[in-house]
Amino acid sequence: MSVIKLYGDNFSVATRSVTIILDKLDLKYEMIHIDVLKGMNLTPSFQKINATQMIPVLIDGSFKITESRAICTYLATKFGSELYPSILVDRARVDEMLYYDACLVSPTFQGLMRPVLQGADVADVEVGKMMGILHHLNKVLSSTGFMAKTEQLSVADFVLFAMIATLEAVAVIDLSIYKNLGIWLERCKSAIPNYDRANGNGLKKVVRYYLVRTGVAK
Ligand SMILES: N[C@@H](CCC(=O)N[C@@H](CS)C(=O)NCC(=O)O)C(=O)O
């Protein structure tokens, strides 16, 4: 069996959601570093791999797939993991959160973080939108402690975790007011094997980039 290849960059939230799932499933993979900060995703050779010039891209044998959430559910299904539940209604709840993430959480996160990472002031209106979402997620977690209201961790938890852990690391919003979210962040963190490789090292890179851009570090 050929080794799974992942084109990505641990700077990227979407890439880290996939590396977390790969590690959760204990899968061997080869990471091909596409440095988005250096524009490596815009080269003609990468365009042949993904015409949209986005990372991550996963190649499993002759099968190629893009879109991080679809990659995560593909892997969990292929390797028979309950991270993507086999019970229909539980799976539907996971999908519900993944769509909520793709349609609302992720665009809001991008709207807040893109300018901030470039050294611009934090925009109050974007902070307000993100806080509304965090308030909602904190309420969602009061049910079972998991994002999809499942009885155990699912792909939805780890996909959201990759993003919210970034917010926590860059600290543009005080997350301590969201008690359930704080407990959940720790629960996800401690459930990730090879935490630094899967997520921690990427977060350090993001924080470093942010500090340099905002003039706090050189
Ligand atoms: N919906 C896509 C989004 C992927 C995405 O936004 N990738 C970013 C890095 S996090 C990227 O490739 N950016 C390159 C660019 O915008 O030029 C997914 O979840 O895979």
The ligand as an SDF file (V2000), in Angstrom:
LIG
                    3D

 20 19  0  0  0  0  0  0  0  0999 V2000
  -12.0230   25.2150    2.2470 N   0  0  0  0  0  0  0  0  0  0  0  0
  -10.6150   24.8930    2.1390 C   0  0  0  0  0  0  0  0  0  0  0  0
   -9.8320   26.1140    2.5320 C   0  0  0  0  0  0  0  0  0  0  0  0
   -8.3870   25.8760    2.4940 C   0  0  0  0  0  0  0  0  0  0  0  0
   -7.6230   27.1420    2.7340 C   0  0  0  0  0  0  0  0  0  0  0  0
   -8.1690   28.2130    3.0670 O   0  0  0  0  0  0  0  0  0  0  0  0
   -6.3270   27.0300    2.5400 N   0  0  0  0  0  0  0  0  0  0  0  0
   -5.4650   28.1630    2.6950 C   0  0  0  0  0  0  0  0  0  0  0  0
   -4.4690   27.9010    3.7970 C   0  0  0  0  0  0  0  0  0  0  0  0
   -5.3310   27.7130    5.3360 S   0  0  0  0  0  0  0  0  0  0  0  0
   -4.7190   28.3670    1.4020 C   0  0  0  0  0  0  0  0  0  0  0  0
   -4.4160   27.4260    0.6980 O   0  0  0  0  0  0  0  0  0  0  0  0
   -4.4480   29.6150    1.0770 N   0  0  0  0  0  0  0  0  0  0  0  0
   -3.6830   29.9350   -0.0500 C   0  0  0  0  0  0  0  0  0  0  0  0
   -4.1170   31.2160   -0.6970 C   0  0  0  0  0  0  0  0  0  0  0  0
   -5.1610   31.7550   -0.2860 O   0  0  0  0  0  0  0  0  0  0  0  0
   -3.4120   31.6480   -1.6110 O   0  0  0  0  0  0  0  0  0  0  0  0
  -10.2920   23.6980    3.0520 C   0  0  0  0  0  0  0  0  0  0  0  0
  -10.8800   23.6230    4.1390 O   0  0  0  0  0  0  0  0  0  0  0  0
   -9.4510   22.8720    2.6770 O   0  0  0  0  0  0  0  0  0  0  0  0
  1  2  1  0
  2  3  1  0
  2 18  1  0
  3  4  1  0
  4  5  1  0
  5  6  2  0
  5  7  1  0
  7  8  1  0
  8  9  1  0
  8 11  1  0
  9 10  1  0
 11 12  2  0
 11 13  1  0
 13 14  1  0
 14 15  1  0
 15 16  2  0
 15 17  1  0
 18 19  2  0
 18 20  1  0
M  END
$$$$
